[in-house]
Amino acid sequence: MDTKNYKSYNDTIMERFSCRSFLPQKITQNELQEVLKAGILAPIAVNFQPERIIVVENEALLEKMKEATRFTFDAKTILVVCYDKNVSWHRKSDGKDHGDIDATIVATQMMLEATTLGLGTCFVCSFKEEILRNILDIPENYGVTCMLPIGYPKEVLPHGPRIDIEDIVIYK
Ligand SMILES: Cc1cc2nc3c(=O)[nH]c(=O)nc-3n(C[C@H](O)[C@H](O)[C@H](O)COP(=O)(O)O)c2cc1C
């Protein structure tokens, strides 16, 4: 699908892209708070609110996180989106833990809010979890959903190409 010609009524959805290159300035604390607030407004299973967001701005820790992933993109702020497995909703019928889903929606809302503020983000899952856990001292009962490096984009790019909608949507 040629997403450049695809029109959505929601500019933010159109403008969000996976940003992998940032300017050296750190985002402001106001911007950070706006992004975090957007996250906690996400829909959450049974509204149990298991999401736990680790904000990393400490330079030594950011540097150390490179041992866990090559996808920090030298961002000056990284949000590590987790969920507390002791708090998240486990479906009664089969015990399925919905914390990962909750945390993903939280991350999505933060990415969209960041986009409206002119900030870039990238949803990153390619990391060595145990190393990341050790570096950030993440409790055992936390699931780690993703990392979101966040900053001012070095360049504004289109989002990645998409296959045809007919190949994705199944009508019954
Ligand atoms: C579950 C998930 C994991 C991802 N992990 C990474 C990652 O580790 N590194 C990375 O650069 N991008 C990662 N991405 C970003 C995707 O590569 C990107 O969303 C996709 O290529 C589409 O591009 P767009 O976001 O610009 O539309 C991930 C996205 C998702 C949803």
The ligand as an SDF file (V2000), in Angstrom:
LIG
                    3D

 31 33  0  0  0  0  0  0  0  0999 V2000
    6.8280   -5.5370   18.6680 C   0  0  0  0  0  0  0  0  0  0  0  0
    7.7510   -4.5880   17.9440 C   0  0  0  0  0  0  0  0  0  0  0  0
    9.1220   -4.7340   18.0860 C   0  0  0  0  0  0  0  0  0  0  0  0
    9.9940   -3.8480   17.4310 C   0  0  0  0  0  0  0  0  0  0  0  0
   11.3260   -3.9290   17.6930 N   0  0  0  0  0  0  0  0  0  0  0  0
   12.1610   -3.0710   17.0780 C   0  0  0  0  0  0  0  0  0  0  0  0
   13.5510   -3.1150   17.3700 C   0  0  0  0  0  0  0  0  0  0  0  0
   14.0130   -3.8730   18.1960 O   0  0  0  0  0  0  0  0  0  0  0  0
   14.3700   -2.2590   16.7090 N   0  0  0  0  0  0  0  0  0  0  0  0
   13.8810   -1.3430   15.8080 C   0  0  0  0  0  0  0  0  0  0  0  0
   14.6560   -0.5650   15.2440 O   0  0  0  0  0  0  0  0  0  0  0  0
   12.5450   -1.2700   15.5280 N   0  0  0  0  0  0  0  0  0  0  0  0
   11.6830   -2.1010   16.1380 C   0  0  0  0  0  0  0  0  0  0  0  0
   10.3460   -2.0330   15.8920 N   0  0  0  0  0  0  0  0  0  0  0  0
    9.8290   -1.0260   14.9400 C   0  0  0  0  0  0  0  0  0  0  0  0
    9.3760   -1.6740   13.6220 C   0  0  0  0  0  0  0  0  0  0  0  0
   10.5080   -2.1060   12.9050 O   0  0  0  0  0  0  0  0  0  0  0  0
    8.5630   -0.6460   12.8100 C   0  0  0  0  0  0  0  0  0  0  0  0
    7.4230   -0.2760   13.5390 O   0  0  0  0  0  0  0  0  0  0  0  0
    8.1350   -1.2050   11.4520 C   0  0  0  0  0  0  0  0  0  0  0  0
    9.2650   -1.4470   10.6440 O   0  0  0  0  0  0  0  0  0  0  0  0
    7.2040   -0.2440   10.7140 C   0  0  0  0  0  0  0  0  0  0  0  0
    7.8110    1.0190   10.5640 O   0  0  0  0  0  0  0  0  0  0  0  0
    7.0740    2.3220   11.1380 P   0  0  0  0  0  0  0  0  0  0  0  0
    6.9630    2.2000   12.6280 O   0  0  0  0  0  0  0  0  0  0  0  0
    7.9740    3.4760   10.7360 O   0  0  0  0  0  0  0  0  0  0  0  0
    5.7300    2.4070   10.5080 O   0  0  0  0  0  0  0  0  0  0  0  0
    9.4660   -2.8560   16.5590 C   0  0  0  0  0  0  0  0  0  0  0  0
    8.0750   -2.7200   16.4380 C   0  0  0  0  0  0  0  0  0  0  0  0
    7.2240   -3.5610   17.1310 C   0  0  0  0  0  0  0  0  0  0  0  0
    5.7350   -3.3640   17.0120 C   0  0  0  0  0  0  0  0  0  0  0  0
  1  2  1  0
  2  3  1  0
  2 30  2  0
  3  4  2  0
  4  5  1  0
  4 28  1  0
  5  6  2  0
  6  7  1  0
  6 13  1  0
  7  8  2  0
  7  9  1  0
  9 10  1  0
 10 11  2  0
 10 12  1  0
 12 13  2  0
 13 14  1  0
 14 15  1  0
 14 28  1  0
 15 16  1  0
 16 17  1  0
 16 18  1  0
 18 19  1  0
 18 20  1  0
 20 21  1  0
 20 22  1  0
 22 23  1  0
 23 24  1  0
 24 25  2  0
 24 26  1  0
 24 27  1  0
 28 29  2  0
 29 30  1  0
 30 31  1  0
M  END
$$$$
